[in-house]
Structures are given as C-alpha cells and as structure tokens.
Amino acid sequence: MLLQVLGTAAGGGLPQWNCACPGCAGARAHPERRRRHASLALRAGPGHWYVVNATPDIGEQIEACPDLLPAPGPAADPRLSPLAGVVLTDAELDHTLGIARLREARDGVDVLATAPVAAAVRDRLGLGAVLGPYTKVHWRELTGTARQLNDQSAIKVAAVPVSAKRPRYAADLGPDDATWSVALSLHDTGTGRTVLYAPALAAWTDAFDKAAREADVVFVDGTFWDDEEPRRAGFSAKSATGMGHLPITGPGGTAHRLARLPGRCLYTHLNNTNPLGDPGAGQHGQLADWGLEVAQDRMVIEL
C-alpha cells in the first residue's frame, strides 16, 4: 500500500485566510510551517489513485503530488488523469468542496460515501445536479463491509462509525446516524497491512478501539492539543470535545490510548491554534516520548 499525505490541517488550513493568531502569523513568516487541508492520496492500483476527502486545496495538492498528474509526452493522452475517485469521511465543507474542482474529469469520478454523507453532498449541497453537465459522478455507498476501491484494486475500504455530528448546512437533514462521520479502514489484501484514517474523532468507541488495535498505521484527529484550546484561543465558547474533536492530551485525550497501540500513530487535522503547528514547540518532544508523531504534508508511507 502506498500513501501520500496531501495535507494535515483542519478547516481553514494553516495559515487561515482571516486569522492572525500566533499559529497563522508564524506560518506566514515561515512558509515551511504551512499546511494544506487534511487529505491522503492512496494508490488503488497501477495508474489509479483515490484521495481521502476532496478539500478546497485539491488542485494544489494534486500539483504537489507527481503520481496524481497526467503523464506528459506525445504518446500520452493529455487529459487521462490517474485520479479515479474520492472517499469521504464526512460531509464537512473542508472535506467536500474540492469535488466541484473535479468537474474537468474526462471519464468521470467515483465518490464513496456513507448514505447520509452522500445525501448531504449530492442533494443539499447540490453537487449532483451542478456537476452533471460537466462530468459523470459515480456515487457508491460506503458501509462497514469492506469493498474494493475499484475492480482492479487490492485495497479494500470500510467505514468505522465515530460520530453522528453533521455539518451545519445539514442540521435538519434526516435522523441522527453514527455514519455522519467515519474513520476509514484501508486494507491491502496483497500485503495484509491496514491503515486507519480518522481526521475527526468525537468519541473513542469500542469499534474504533478494535480497528485501531488491528491497524499497522493509525492517523488520528489532532485538531486540538487540549480540551480548553478553542475557548482559550477565543474563537469558540465550546471545548474541543464540545466541537466534536477529542483532544490530544488531558482527561479523555487520545495520546495515552495511542501510546498503547502496536502500530505507528500519527496526528493529522491540526487546527491553526494547535501548538504542534510550530515545529519547534516543546509538545513535539512530549509526543516523541510517548512514541507518537505528527503527520507532515507530502510525507510518503509505504507498507
């Protein structure tokens, strides 16, 4: 299995366009600190790639990942893209707006999503009707049963429900459903290796714990360092858990749970207020002491 990390930031990216917090100011002064919205690229097979979540940065993310670019040369089809589809973990805007940027897809694009997420993106956001005149979008349901990314792929994907939290624009859409936000279990049937990707995690459920213990690599929600960070930063009256994100440290934090797992564990989806956005912050040393790390934009993982 080959993965390329396309981005590791929470909504708004780092820096966020309308923010001058220390994290954003630091990223403007030090461009190496910049982070694009959290996403992965996953090789489904020779010449076929899927992205996990389609962020507002998807065009720039593709340009920064040579494996996602059309092949040059006189014998190549200049519009034949390796990007075959998108797998969605939720319906949040920062994970779905990039689908609209795929309207130029010559042969259409697969979108794998749970039933409530597909309904929100296709119907409430209107992307089904909007993209119809431009390209064919193949909507495929993502469930807890593992299925191949495509007919030629050795990679199977399954949803692990983690939260009934839905985006604001879909607050009145359908009943509560734990598949509004899911982690993705990505299993390579050829190598037997598994990756678990959870950019948003509101609760550490038994099902998630089982999936994490069985995974060789685990990407986990690192939005906030501690539960009071949103309130301390002054942009929300809610705590991290109140916003649907388990913090890294403190009571209910994920670090002590991850430190006990057998696989490699990385944090992603960092908010601009998270001190981990600064590579010189002492919190990186704390993570290292626990055997944990922060995912970096453009890093490659092969297993």
N, C-alpha and C positions, 0 to 999 in steps of 0.2 A: 504494500500500500504506500502510495506517495501522496503526501500532503504539502501544500504550500500555504503559509499563513498570509492572507491578503491584508488583514487589518486586525487591530486589537483594542480599539477604543469604543466606548459607549456612545450613545446618541449625541450628535454634535461634533464628534471627533476631537482630536487634540492638535491644535487649539480649536476651540469652538468659536464660530464667527462673531458672536455677540458677547464674548466674555473676556475679561481682563484679570481673572483670578491668577494667583501665582503659577498654577499649572499651565494655563494658556499663555501667560506672559513669558514663562520660561521656554515654552515650545516655539514661540515666535522668535525669541532671542537665540535659541539653539535649535536649528531645524532638525537635527538628528533626534530630537525628542518627539517629533510629530508622529502621530498615529492616525491611521485611517480607521473607518468603522469596522467593527469586528466581523470577520469573514474568513472562510477557508476555501481553498481550491483542492479538489480531490480527483485524482486520476481514476476514471472508471475503466479504462482500457486504452489500448494504443490509439492516440489521436482523439480521445473522448474524455472530457473533463466536466465535472459538475462543481458549482460553487454552493457553499452553505450560506444562505441568505444573500439577497441582492441589495446591497447598500447604495446610498447616494454616490459613493465613491467608485462604483463598479467599473466605469470606464477607465479611470486612472489605475485601479487595481489590476485590470487586465493588461494595460500597457506596461506595468511594472513586473509582469509575470510572463516571460518569454514563451512558456509552454501553452499559454492561452491565446497566443497571437496566430493569425492566419499565416500559412507558410508562404514565403516570398519565392520568386523565381518564375521564369517564363512558362514552365510546365505545370505550375500550381494554379488552382482556382483561387483567385484573389479574395473571394468572399466566403471561402469554406473555413468556418471557424471551428476550432477544437471544442468550444464551449457548447455542450449539449443540453445543459439544464441547470436548474436551481432546486435546492432542497431548503425548505423554510422551517425554522424552529418556532416561529410565532408570526403574528400579523402586524407587529410594530412597524411604524413608518421607516425607522432607520434600518430595518431588515427587508423591506419590500419595495421601496420607491425605485430601486435600481432595476426592477423588472421592466419599467417603462423604457429604460435606456436600451433594452434588448430588442426594440421594435425592428431593428435592421436585420435580425436573424433570418437568413435566407431560407433555411429549412425548418424554421420554427424552433421552439424551445420547450423542453419539459419543465413543469413546475410540480414538485412533490410537496404536498402539504396535508395536514390533518383536515378533516371535514370543516370544522368551524373556521380555521385559518383560511382555507380556500374560499369559503363563502364570503368572508370579510374582504379579502383582497380582490377576488373576482367580481363580486357584486356590489359591496358597499363602497370600495374604492373605485369600482368601475373599470378595472384594468382588463377584464374580459372583453367588454364592448369597445374600449378605447384601442386596444391593441389589435382587435380583429381585422381592421382594414390594412394593417401593416404586415403582420406575420401570424403564424398559427401557434397558439399556446396550447400545449397538451397538458391538461390538468390531471394529475394522478394522485390518488389518495394515499397518504402516509398513515400507517397504523402501527400497532405494537407487534405485528407479524413481520419478520424480516423479508424484504423483497429486493431483487436485483435492481441496481440503478438503471441498467438497460439490458437488453438481451445478450450483449456480448461481455457484460461485466462480471468479474469475480467478486465485486463488492456488493454486499447486502446492507440495507439500511432499515432500521426500525426505530419507532418513536418510543421514548420513555416519558410518560406524562409527568410534569413537575409543577404545573400551576394552572389555575383557572383564570389568572389575570389576563384581561383583554385590553387592547388599545382603547383610548378614549373615544375614537371615532366609531367604535363598535360596542359601546357600553350597553346599548339596548338590543343587541343582536343575539337572539337565541338564549337558551338556558345556560347556566354555569356548566362548564365542561373542563375537565382536567387536561384536555389536549389543546387548550388555547396556547399553552407554552410547553414545549417538549425539549428534552435532550435527545440527541441523535446517537444511536449505537451504530457504528460503521464497522462491519466485519468483513475481512478478506478471507474468502473461502479457500484461497490458494495457500496462504501462509498461516492461517488460523489466528492472525492477530486482529485486535479490536481497538478502536478509538471511540471514546465517549466525548461528545461535544455538548456543553451546557452553558451557553453565554448568559442565560438568565436562569436563576435558581431561587425560588421563593421558599422552598422547604426541602429538607433532606429526607426524602421518603424512603421506605423500605425498598421499593422498586429501584429507586435511584442508587441506593447503597449497594444493592446486589449488582447492578450494572457497572458501578464504579469499581467494585472489587474484581470483576471479571475482565476489566479493560487493561490493555497494555499502556495506553496513554489516555489521560483524562484532562480535558480543557474545562475549566470551571469559571463561573461568574466571579469576576474580581472587581465589580463595579466600585465598591466602597471598601476602604480599609477597616472601618469600624462602623457601628450602628448609628452613631451620632453625627457622622460626617456630613450628611445633607443639611442637617439643622445648623451645625457649626459653621458650615460654609455660607449659610444664609439664603440658599436658593429654594429651600423647601421647609415646610412645617412638619414633614414626616421624617421618620427614621429610615434607615436603609431597608429594614425588614418591612416597614410600612409602605415602601415604594416597590416591594416585590423582589428585593435582592438580599440574599443572605450576605452579611459582611464577612470579611476575611478573618478578622480577629474579634475577641471578646466573647461574651456569652452567646451561644448559638452560632458562632463563627465557623467557617469551613476549614480553616487551616489545620486544626487538631484532627479533624476527620481525614483530611487528605494525607496528612503525615503518616497515617497508619495503613495507607493503601499500598499494594505491592507495585503498582505501575508508576510511570513517570507522570507527574502532575504539574500543570501549568495554569496560571491565571490569565484570563482574557477579558475583554469588555470593560476596560478601565475608564472610569469617569474622569473628567478633567480636574476634579478636586482630589483625586486619589494621589497620595504622595509617591506611589510607585511610578507615576509618570516621569519622575525625575530619576535618572539612572544613578545619581549619587546619593539618593535618600537612604538613610540607615535601615529602613524597612526591608530593603532587598537582602541585607545581611540576616535579618530575622527569618525571612523565608528560606534562605540558604541553610540556616541552622536546622530548619525543620525538613530539609530535603525537597523544598518546593521552589518553583521559579515562575517568572513572568514571561509569557509568550511575547515574541517580538515580531513586528511587521517584517515580512519577506523571509522568515525562517522556513527551512525545509525539514520535514520529518519523513523518514522512510523506515518502514517496518514490515 
